[in-house]
């Protein structure tokens, strides 16, 4: 997950509150120190950390506990609200109001502009828009080949000129083509630093193109320096928002996130992986919800809409919760979830699930394993598919010989099926009834958290 260590630290802090008997000064001071330590380790500016924790401390001591909440619940609610405010408070949404809607990407060398342009194209194309990429990075060697490649991955047209060195000429060359598209995503040149010639080029392009959205792409590994960069670009070029790339890498990420927030440059998207689909709209509430283990239902539903039909999801979900699913249902469920991203990321979005100790191998279904499972299932009898519990070692050997799939992989499939059955049992009976669990998610606390 993005900022996984920070999330783990904050979740441990909340568990400390949940397990405590009293909410007193000692607990509050411990809580504040834990939050400070977690944020500083995530590369967040020292002064910002102390400002945030002072607000949390002040609110807890001064505010009356609202009716319907316990003191501990109120304490958790304050932490959640202040972290959301810390990361920009409101979600910034791009509204496509005219055709063609022009989105121009700016930034320094190595920030990931071209890759992000492709991800952005795929993001809007999946939502039914007719999108084109326009390559105006005429300075960097191989920039045109790269944008051609990402356009291919996103399955959208790419407008470029490999010989022309003046970006404005390339833009004017395709003017008659733009009306064919709903959205035009424009990739521009970068520099090693925000130099005078870069500012002049961006300003010239901006005046001619008149983009509807001027977005700055910043790499997560830039850390706290993101604040200065965002402020400089905003002053020079008038940016509307920020996309933070490479949030999936080893970068701590907290510095870039908070720096943009305090620079009054709203974060619009974050890049959460290397694949063309790994771009998420940034929502402070959902992001903090995931960090604290409360889930992010809005992001989950958004991903689900892209991956599986509503009717299929409802039908499969009903059978899953009744415990009636078989191997074919399990395969369909895993396939649908794979389309939504890694299972680990999906589980983090489901309120309450991040606190379950799910087996690591269950969340790590590697690429290609589902294909092997499908081949193995084709060598199973109808009876075995409908009731996997009858599959013995002798049957596994027979299925392995018939399908050419290793017996160990078939055993993994059976193990996955049994683990799924166990999870279903968690939600059945008086203690794990799904309706009771969902009621917990609809209280006054942030979605998914209840003590």
PLY file of the C-alpha trace (Angstrom):
ply
format ascii 1.0
element vertex 451
property float x
property float y
property float z
element edge 450
property int vertex1
property int vertex2
end_header
0.00 0.00 0.00
0.94 3.63 -0.42
2.74 4.75 2.78
2.34 1.25 4.24
4.62 1.86 7.24
2.74 5.05 8.13
-0.56 3.18 7.88
0.67 0.36 10.11
1.96 2.85 12.71
-1.30 4.81 12.79
-3.39 1.62 13.00
-1.31 0.47 15.98
-1.91 3.87 17.62
-5.68 3.52 17.19
-5.59 0.00 18.57
-3.87 1.40 21.66
-6.84 3.77 22.11
-9.35 0.95 21.57
-7.71 -1.24 24.21
-7.30 1.50 26.81
-9.64 1.68 29.80
-9.61 5.45 30.28
-9.04 8.49 28.08
-6.71 10.59 30.20
-3.77 12.96 29.71
-1.33 10.05 29.68
-3.16 8.33 26.81
-3.50 11.60 24.85
0.23 12.36 25.25
1.15 8.83 24.13
-1.18 9.16 21.16
0.34 12.49 20.11
3.90 11.12 20.38
2.99 8.04 18.33
1.45 10.18 15.57
4.47 12.52 15.57
6.86 9.58 15.28
4.85 7.96 12.46
4.59 11.17 10.40
8.24 12.14 10.84
9.30 8.67 9.68
7.10 9.22 6.58
9.18 12.32 5.70
6.59 14.91 6.74
7.92 18.39 7.64
8.71 18.73 11.38
6.81 22.02 11.85
3.76 20.64 10.04
3.79 17.56 12.29
3.84 19.67 15.46
1.11 21.98 14.14
-1.09 18.97 13.39
-0.57 17.19 16.71
-1.12 20.44 18.64
-4.51 20.81 16.90
-5.41 17.23 17.78
-4.39 17.75 21.41
-6.27 21.06 21.66
-9.48 19.65 20.18
-9.46 16.59 22.43
-9.02 18.70 25.57
-11.46 21.49 24.68
-14.30 19.79 22.81
-17.23 18.11 24.50
-17.79 14.50 23.47
-20.74 14.49 20.99
-23.83 12.53 21.98
-23.82 9.02 20.56
-20.03 8.69 20.75
-17.83 7.43 23.54
-14.73 9.41 24.53
-12.51 6.90 22.74
-14.60 7.14 19.56
-14.45 10.92 19.69
-10.67 10.75 20.09
-10.37 8.58 16.97
-12.76 10.84 15.07
-10.61 13.90 15.88
-7.46 12.12 14.61
-9.28 11.15 11.40
-10.70 14.65 10.75
-7.41 16.45 11.40
-5.45 14.07 9.13
-8.04 14.68 6.37
-7.69 18.46 6.82
-3.92 18.01 6.80
-4.04 16.39 3.33
-6.22 19.01 1.66
-9.64 18.34 3.22
-11.76 18.34 0.03
-11.44 16.13 -3.04
-10.54 17.98 -6.25
-12.55 16.63 -9.18
-11.96 17.37 -12.85
-15.27 18.09 -14.57
-15.28 17.67 -18.35
-17.39 20.64 -19.45
-16.45 21.23 -23.08
-15.06 19.46 -26.13
-12.15 19.08 -26.57
-11.27 19.38 -22.88
-7.52 20.10 -22.72
-5.38 18.78 -19.88
-1.75 19.94 -20.01
0.92 18.17 -17.92
4.00 20.10 -16.74
6.96 19.17 -14.53
10.68 18.54 -14.32
12.75 15.78 -15.94
12.17 12.37 -14.39
8.87 13.27 -12.72
6.98 10.69 -14.78
4.95 13.05 -16.99
4.79 10.84 -20.09
3.88 7.68 -18.17
1.27 9.67 -16.24
-0.14 11.03 -19.53
-0.79 7.43 -20.62
-2.38 6.52 -17.27
-4.59 9.60 -17.43
-5.66 8.72 -20.99
-6.62 5.20 -19.87
-8.45 6.57 -16.81
-10.74 8.79 -18.91
-11.09 6.29 -21.79
-12.44 3.70 -19.32
-15.11 6.24 -18.38
-16.38 6.48 -21.93
-14.49 9.54 -23.19
-12.80 9.70 -26.58
-9.22 10.60 -25.64
-6.06 11.50 -27.58
-2.48 12.05 -26.44
-0.49 14.98 -27.84
3.32 14.78 -27.60
4.93 18.21 -27.21
8.12 17.05 -25.45
10.35 17.90 -28.43
13.59 18.21 -26.38
14.08 14.86 -24.64
15.58 12.05 -26.75
13.17 9.14 -27.23
10.25 11.13 -25.76
8.18 10.55 -28.92
8.82 6.80 -28.85
7.80 6.68 -25.19
4.52 8.54 -25.69
3.74 6.30 -28.67
4.26 3.30 -26.41
2.06 4.55 -23.55
-0.67 5.55 -26.05
-0.61 1.98 -27.35
-0.95 0.61 -23.80
-3.86 2.98 -23.14
-5.35 2.11 -26.55
-5.79 5.77 -27.57
-4.55 7.77 -30.61
-1.25 9.64 -30.33
-0.57 12.93 -32.15
3.13 13.79 -32.60
5.85 14.89 -35.00
9.24 13.21 -34.58
11.09 15.76 -36.72
9.69 19.08 -35.45
11.64 20.75 -32.61
9.16 23.54 -31.78
6.25 22.31 -29.63
3.89 25.12 -30.69
4.28 24.10 -34.36
3.37 20.51 -33.43
0.28 21.77 -31.59
-0.85 23.89 -34.58
-0.15 21.03 -36.99
-3.03 18.98 -35.53
-5.51 21.79 -34.78
-8.15 20.39 -37.14
-7.98 16.99 -35.41
-8.82 18.12 -31.87
-12.57 18.49 -32.39
-12.79 14.72 -32.94
-11.97 14.09 -29.27
-13.63 14.71 -25.91
-10.30 15.03 -24.05
-6.84 16.02 -25.24
-3.97 15.15 -22.86
-0.86 17.19 -23.62
2.62 16.02 -22.59
5.18 18.86 -22.40
8.97 19.13 -22.00
10.73 19.16 -18.64
14.06 20.49 -17.39
16.51 19.68 -14.59
15.20 22.70 -12.69
12.51 25.36 -13.11
14.65 27.43 -15.51
13.78 30.62 -17.39
13.50 28.84 -20.75
11.16 26.20 -19.33
8.91 28.89 -17.81
8.83 30.78 -21.12
8.00 27.62 -23.07
5.17 26.62 -20.72
3.75 30.16 -20.65
3.83 30.35 -24.49
2.10 26.98 -24.79
-0.41 27.86 -22.09
-1.33 31.16 -23.79
-1.83 29.42 -27.15
-3.44 26.16 -25.96
-5.51 27.67 -23.12
-5.72 24.35 -21.22
-8.80 23.67 -19.10
-6.57 22.00 -16.51
-2.87 22.69 -16.03
-1.54 19.83 -13.89
1.91 19.55 -12.31
3.41 16.05 -12.14
5.70 15.56 -9.11
7.55 12.38 -8.16
6.89 11.07 -4.63
10.62 10.64 -4.00
11.15 14.43 -4.09
9.82 14.55 -0.53
9.45 17.88 1.25
11.01 19.74 -1.72
7.63 19.24 -3.42
6.28 22.28 -1.59
8.84 24.65 -3.13
8.43 23.09 -6.57
4.62 23.32 -6.45
4.77 26.95 -5.30
7.30 27.89 -8.01
5.32 26.23 -10.81
2.10 27.76 -9.55
3.64 31.24 -9.46
5.25 30.88 -12.89
2.67 28.88 -14.82
-0.54 28.93 -12.80
-1.13 25.22 -12.10
-4.60 23.97 -11.18
-3.58 20.81 -9.38
-0.90 18.16 -8.78
-0.44 14.52 -9.76
2.01 12.67 -7.51
3.70 9.83 -9.37
5.71 6.84 -8.11
3.80 6.49 -4.83
4.33 2.73 -5.10
8.13 2.88 -4.84
10.49 3.05 -1.90
9.82 6.77 -1.41
8.22 7.58 1.93
5.73 9.81 0.11
4.44 11.72 3.11
6.62 14.72 2.33
5.27 15.13 -1.21
1.63 14.67 -0.14
1.67 17.16 2.70
3.92 19.65 0.89
1.43 19.94 -1.95
-1.44 20.37 0.48
0.23 23.27 2.29
1.26 24.85 -1.02
-2.47 25.20 -1.81
-1.97 22.94 -4.82
-4.72 20.30 -4.62
-3.64 16.72 -5.28
-5.83 15.40 -8.11
-4.37 11.93 -8.76
-1.69 9.64 -7.34
0.24 7.00 -9.29
0.10 3.76 -7.29
1.93 1.29 -9.54
3.75 0.69 -12.80
0.79 -0.55 -14.84
-1.28 1.69 -17.12
-4.30 1.29 -14.80
-2.40 2.26 -11.65
-3.75 5.79 -11.24
-6.19 6.78 -8.49
-8.19 9.93 -7.99
-6.98 11.38 -4.71
-9.61 11.72 -2.02
-8.24 12.86 1.38
-11.08 11.16 3.28
-10.67 7.81 1.54
-6.89 7.98 1.67
-6.84 8.61 5.43
-9.52 5.93 5.84
-7.17 3.40 4.27
-4.21 4.58 6.33
-6.20 4.07 9.54
-7.66 0.72 8.47
-11.19 2.13 7.99
-11.37 1.30 4.30
-12.29 3.38 1.27
-15.63 2.21 -0.09
-15.90 4.98 -2.69
-12.62 3.96 -4.37
-13.56 0.28 -4.11
-16.92 0.82 -5.84
-15.22 2.90 -8.55
-12.82 0.04 -9.29
-15.60 -2.53 -9.14
-17.67 -0.68 -11.76
-14.77 -0.92 -14.19
-14.12 -4.62 -13.60
-17.43 -6.48 -13.21
-21.09 -6.11 -14.15
-23.40 -5.14 -11.28
-25.68 -8.17 -11.86
-22.74 -10.59 -11.84
-21.33 -9.01 -8.68
-24.67 -9.24 -6.85
-25.22 -12.87 -7.87
-21.69 -13.95 -6.97
-21.78 -11.95 -3.73
-25.01 -13.63 -2.57
-23.62 -17.10 -3.19
-20.30 -16.20 -1.56
-21.98 -14.95 1.63
-24.21 -18.03 1.81
-21.12 -20.22 1.53
-22.55 -21.90 -1.57
-19.79 -20.97 -4.00
-17.78 -23.65 -5.80
-14.44 -23.67 -7.63
-15.85 -21.96 -10.73
-17.34 -19.19 -8.54
-14.00 -18.80 -6.75
-12.18 -18.50 -10.08
-14.67 -15.87 -11.35
-14.38 -13.93 -8.08
-10.57 -13.95 -8.18
-10.55 -12.96 -11.88
-12.88 -10.01 -11.23
-10.80 -8.83 -8.29
-7.58 -9.11 -10.31
-9.06 -6.69 -12.85
-9.50 -4.21 -10.00
-5.83 -4.38 -8.97
-3.84 -6.41 -6.45
-5.96 -8.25 -3.87
-3.90 -6.65 -1.09
-4.93 -3.16 -2.27
-8.58 -4.22 -2.65
-8.72 -5.65 0.88
-7.39 -2.36 2.26
-10.41 -0.57 0.76
-12.99 -2.82 2.45
-14.03 -1.41 5.86
-13.04 -3.80 8.63
-11.06 -6.19 6.43
-7.65 -4.66 7.01
-7.87 -5.70 10.66
-8.38 -9.36 9.69
-5.20 -11.42 9.63
-5.68 -12.82 6.13
-2.97 -15.23 4.90
-0.34 -13.47 2.78
-0.55 -16.08 0.03
-4.27 -15.43 -0.26
-3.60 -11.77 -1.08
-0.77 -12.54 -3.46
-2.26 -14.36 -6.43
0.54 -13.87 -8.94
-0.01 -13.03 -12.59
-0.37 -16.27 -14.56
-1.52 -18.40 -11.61
-5.21 -17.88 -12.47
-4.52 -19.15 -16.01
-2.96 -22.33 -14.60
-5.91 -22.80 -12.26
-8.29 -22.54 -15.21
-6.37 -25.23 -17.15
-6.38 -27.51 -14.10
-10.14 -26.98 -13.62
-10.75 -28.10 -17.20
-9.41 -31.53 -16.22
-11.78 -31.80 -13.24
-15.11 -33.59 -13.27
-18.38 -31.68 -12.79
-18.68 -33.28 -9.34
-15.17 -32.07 -8.34
-15.84 -28.51 -9.53
-19.09 -28.33 -7.56
-17.73 -29.98 -4.41
-13.94 -29.46 -4.12
-13.89 -31.16 -0.70
-13.97 -34.57 -2.47
-10.65 -33.88 -4.22
-8.14 -36.30 -2.67
-4.40 -36.71 -3.32
-5.17 -39.43 -5.88
-7.58 -37.08 -7.71
-4.98 -34.26 -7.62
-2.44 -36.59 -9.29
-5.03 -37.49 -11.97
-5.92 -33.80 -12.58
-2.20 -32.93 -12.75
-1.49 -35.59 -15.39
-4.57 -34.63 -17.41
-3.88 -30.89 -17.40
-0.09 -30.76 -17.33
-0.29 -28.47 -14.29
1.93 -29.25 -11.27
0.18 -30.94 -8.35
1.49 -28.22 -6.00
-0.43 -25.53 -7.96
-3.63 -27.59 -7.80
-3.15 -27.95 -4.03
-2.79 -24.15 -3.82
-6.13 -23.79 -5.61
-7.84 -26.12 -3.13
-6.15 -24.30 -0.22
-7.40 -20.95 -1.57
-10.92 -22.36 -1.78
-10.82 -23.57 1.83
-9.45 -20.25 3.10
-12.27 -18.43 1.31
-14.77 -20.73 3.04
-13.20 -19.86 6.41
-13.57 -16.13 5.74
-17.24 -16.65 4.90
-17.70 -18.37 8.27
-16.35 -15.23 9.98
-19.40 -13.36 8.72
-21.95 -16.09 9.50
-23.72 -16.79 12.78
-24.56 -14.38 15.57
-21.06 -12.93 15.95
-20.21 -12.46 12.30
-23.59 -11.69 10.71
-22.95 -9.50 7.65
-25.91 -7.22 8.34
-24.64 -6.58 11.88
-21.17 -5.90 10.52
-22.52 -3.39 7.98
-24.45 -1.59 10.73
-21.14 -1.00 12.44
-19.93 0.78 9.32
-22.73 3.34 9.28
-22.27 5.06 12.64
-21.00 8.56 13.36
-17.38 7.48 13.09
-15.59 7.48 9.73
-16.95 4.63 7.59
-15.81 1.23 8.76
-14.44 2.02 12.21
-16.12 1.06 15.43
-14.87 0.22 18.87
0 1
1 2
2 3
3 4
4 5
5 6
6 7
7 8
8 9
9 10
10 11
11 12
12 13
13 14
14 15
15 16
16 17
17 18
18 19
19 20
20 21
21 22
22 23
23 24
24 25
25 26
26 27
27 28
28 29
29 30
30 31
31 32
32 33
33 34
34 35
35 36
36 37
37 38
38 39
39 40
40 41
41 42
42 43
43 44
44 45
45 46
46 47
47 48
48 49
49 50
50 51
51 52
52 53
53 54
54 55
55 56
56 57
57 58
58 59
59 60
60 61
61 62
62 63
63 64
64 65
65 66
66 67
67 68
68 69
69 70
70 71
71 72
72 73
73 74
74 75
75 76
76 77
77 78
78 79
79 80
80 81
81 82
82 83
83 84
84 85
85 86
86 87
87 88
88 89
89 90
90 91
91 92
92 93
93 94
94 95
95 96
96 97
97 98
98 99
99 100
100 101
101 102
102 103
103 104
104 105
105 106
106 107
107 108
108 109
109 110
110 111
111 112
112 113
113 114
114 115
115 116
116 117
117 118
118 119
119 120
120 121
121 122
122 123
123 124
124 125
125 126
126 127
127 128
128 129
129 130
130 131
131 132
132 133
133 134
134 135
135 136
136 137
137 138
138 139
139 140
140 141
141 142
142 143
143 144
144 145
145 146
146 147
147 148
148 149
149 150
150 151
151 152
152 153
153 154
154 155
155 156
156 157
157 158
158 159
159 160
160 161
161 162
162 163
163 164
164 165
165 166
166 167
167 168
168 169
169 170
170 171
171 172
172 173
173 174
174 175
175 176
176 177
177 178
178 179
179 180
180 181
181 182
182 183
183 184
184 185
185 186
186 187
187 188
188 189
189 190
190 191
191 192
192 193
193 194
194 195
195 196
196 197
197 198
198 199
199 200
200 201
201 202
202 203
203 204
204 205
205 206
206 207
207 208
208 209
209 210
210 211
211 212
212 213
213 214
214 215
215 216
216 217
217 218
218 219
219 220
220 221
221 222
222 223
223 224
224 225
225 226
226 227
227 228
228 229
229 230
230 231
231 232
232 233
233 234
234 235
235 236
236 237
237 238
238 239
239 240
240 241
241 242
242 243
243 244
244 245
245 246
246 247
247 248
248 249
249 250
250 251
251 252
252 253
253 254
254 255
255 256
256 257
257 258
258 259
259 260
260 261
261 262
262 263
263 264
264 265
265 266
266 267
267 268
268 269
269 270
270 271
271 272
272 273
273 274
274 275
275 276
276 277
277 278
278 279
279 280
280 281
281 282
282 283
283 284
284 285
285 286
286 287
287 288
288 289
289 290
290 291
291 292
292 293
293 294
294 295
295 296
296 297
297 298
298 299
299 300
300 301
301 302
302 303
303 304
304 305
305 306
306 307
307 308
308 309
309 310
310 311
311 312
312 313
313 314
314 315
315 316
316 317
317 318
318 319
319 320
320 321
321 322
322 323
323 324
324 325
325 326
326 327
327 328
328 329
329 330
330 331
331 332
332 333
333 334
334 335
335 336
336 337
337 338
338 339
339 340
340 341
341 342
342 343
343 344
344 345
345 346
346 347
347 348
348 349
349 350
350 351
351 352
352 353
353 354
354 355
355 356
356 357
357 358
358 359
359 360
360 361
361 362
362 363
363 364
364 365
365 366
366 367
367 368
368 369
369 370
370 371
371 372
372 373
373 374
374 375
375 376
376 377
377 378
378 379
379 380
380 381
381 382
382 383
383 384
384 385
385 386
386 387
387 388
388 389
389 390
390 391
391 392
392 393
393 394
394 395
395 396
396 397
397 398
398 399
399 400
400 401
401 402
402 403
403 404
404 405
405 406
406 407
407 408
408 409
409 410
410 411
411 412
412 413
413 414
414 415
415 416
416 417
417 418
418 419
419 420
420 421
421 422
422 423
423 424
424 425
425 426
426 427
427 428
428 429
429 430
430 431
431 432
432 433
433 434
434 435
435 436
436 437
437 438
438 439
439 440
440 441
441 442
442 443
443 444
444 445
445 446
446 447
447 448
448 449
449 450
